[in-house]
Amino acid sequence: MKMLQQATLLEEFRFPGTLFRVRKIPIAQGWRKIYIKWEGNNPTGTQKDRAAYMHVRRAIEQGYDTVTVGTCGNFGASLAYFANLHGMRAVIYVPSRYTNGRVREMRKYNAEIVYVDGSYEDAVERSVLDAMKYGYYDSNPGSVNSRVALESFKAIAYEIVAALGSVPDLVSVPMGNGTTLAGIYMGFREMLDMGISRKLPVMLGATTGLGNQIAETLKRGSEELVPLREDEVRETEYNEPLVSIKAFDGEYALEAIRRSGGLAFEFYDEELLQLAEELRMEGIDPLPASSSSLGAIERYLEFGGYFENAVAVVTGRRF
Ligand SMILES: N[C@@H](CCOP(=O)(O)O)C(=O)O
């Protein structure tokens, strides 16, 4: 029943699901194939639309009139959009230093903004507490409904296999909380378990060198997520979506990277801008942080990795 319900939800809103082959970048020429899974054509321009859509549908089915999330931008804009589309109230918690265009977009979709003094993690915590206090549907990572986002990203794996006809050797995903990467890997696992496919891809996590709990854990070779202090992390204009003091789905992402024989690679602003430029030559205009997935594939080759075909999930457009 649960699976049937989910399939129905996925069918009701069709995400554009664009997958195209990279042509201009030297490493992608010849026999080696690199594809971009482009999420920038989604309604608010990022993969978060997939999760927000499913959260709003569930909230309606469960009789809620208000949805909430803590956000730095993308997830909040998505949730506000789908809530507004379905006549629901959205209360979005934003760290007070964020007054960017994405916050204006949330207001455009009639969301109520609550500014929180502190980090992204503080905004999430406040949203979770208020969800309990006021009876809002909680869309936060790490909350009672956190499985929903993971489930929603499985569809990316299915769309990749549908477009290519098979599982690629390598899949590279930008990594903040680890939710997108973990969800995509779960999709590949599900297809393998159901006999739809015959292998799993190697998973690459693409993140920032200025503070991500999952990458730090891998570097230190720790079995469990290592705690990161706020003063060990530095947020910049371009790395913000990849920074994570507390990676809410970090355990799942770690498992996906380790079990698939994958790696995580770290990038800095200049590199992210350069990668975004490379992707502009391919005809898309991505958020620099989202371009890190292409960088991880390039880095993997430099480190002597081998693949015949790879997919870089480029999670959002430039705003
Ligand atoms: N936040 C980034 C990276 C992927 O997000 P995650 O929190 O699911 O790891 C983005 O949206 O591109």
The ligand as an ORCA input file, in Angstrom:
! r2SCAN-3c Opt
* xyz 0 1
  N      22.685     21.384     -0.931
  C      23.374     21.082     -2.155
  C      24.056     19.757     -2.123
  C      23.136     18.566     -2.084
  O      22.362     18.676     -0.988
  P      22.207     17.612      0.186
  O      21.969     18.462      1.383
  O      21.061     16.769     -0.222
  O      23.482     16.806      0.311
  C      22.498     21.236     -3.335
  O      21.284     21.362     -3.183
  O      23.037     21.226     -4.432
*
